[in-house]
């Protein structure tokens, strides 16, 4: 018989929202092992990017004693232009952008 080893490795997931980002590290069955949240500043993209990177580093440090991280998945609630490497902003921002 085969047995699934849910603790073979860990998965980090990051959920981008309009004003905050949520992160979690789970085992392969989706059991949450550690979490973190970080506020974002919509008006300052560079600061928000640094805050996102800090959240990822914080989760990585918290996961040091967990099964090795094998996957990083980032969800963005917007249209993403992969060729240009940009997100056009979440739907909640449409019509509210500064010109």
C-alpha positions in Angstrom: 0.0 0.0 0.0 1.0 3.6 -0.6 1.1 6.1 2.1 1.0 9.9 1.6 3.7 11.7 3.5 2.0 15.0 4.2 5.1 16.3 6.1 7.6 15.6 3.2 7.8 19.3 2.5 6.0 22.6 3.2 4.1 25.1 0.9 4.1 28.8 1.4 1.0 30.7 0.2 0.6 34.4 0.0 -2.7 36.2 -0.6 -2.4 39.8 -1.8 -5.3 42.0 -0.9 -5.8 45.7 -1.6 -4.5 46.9 1.8 -2.9 43.8 3.3 -1.2 40.5 2.5 -1.8 37.2 4.3 0.7 34.4 4.3 0.7 30.8 5.6 3.0 27.8 5.5 1.2 24.5 5.3 2.0 20.8 5.0 1.0 18.9 1.9 -2.4 18.2 3.3 -3.1 21.9 3.8 -2.7 21.9 7.6 -1.6 25.4 8.6 1.8 25.4 10.4 2.4 29.1 10.7 0.8 32.4 9.5 1.6 36.1 9.1 -0.1 39.2 8.0 1.3 42.5 6.8 -0.5 45.9 6.1 0.3 47.4 2.6 0.3 51.0 1.5 -1.6 51.4 -1.8 -0.1 54.8 -2.4 3.5 53.6 -2.1 4.2 50.6 -4.3 7.9 50.4 -3.4 7.1 50.2 0.3 4.4 47.7 -0.3 6.8 45.5 -2.3 9.3 45.7 0.6 6.6 44.8 3.1 5.6 41.8 0.9 9.2 40.6 0.8 9.5 41.0 4.6 6.4 38.9 5.1 7.9 36.2 2.9 11.2 36.4 4.9 9.3 36.3 8.2 7.4 33.2 7.2 10.6 31.6 6.0 12.3 32.2 9.3 9.2 30.8 11.2 9.4 27.7 9.0 13.0 26.9 9.7 12.1 24.0 12.0 9.3 22.8 9.7 9.6 20.4 6.7 11.6 22.2 3.9 9.8 24.8 1.8 9.2 23.4 -1.7 6.6 25.8 -3.2 5.8 29.5 -3.0 2.3 30.4 -4.4 1.2 34.0 -4.6 -2.4 34.9 -5.4 -3.2 38.4 -6.8 -6.9 39.4 -7.1 -6.3 41.2 -10.4 -5.3 40.9 -14.0 -1.6 40.2 -14.2 0.5 40.9 -17.3 3.1 38.2 -17.0 5.1 39.5 -20.0 5.5 42.9 -18.4 5.6 41.5 -14.8 2.9 43.9 -13.5 -0.4 43.6 -11.8 -3.1 46.0 -12.9 -4.5 46.3 -9.4 -7.4 44.5 -7.7 -10.9 45.1 -9.0 -11.7 47.1 -5.8 -9.2 49.8 -7.1 -10.8 50.2 -10.5 -12.2 53.7 -10.8 -10.3 54.9 -7.7 -6.8 55.3 -9.1 -5.0 58.6 -8.8 -4.3 60.2 -12.2 
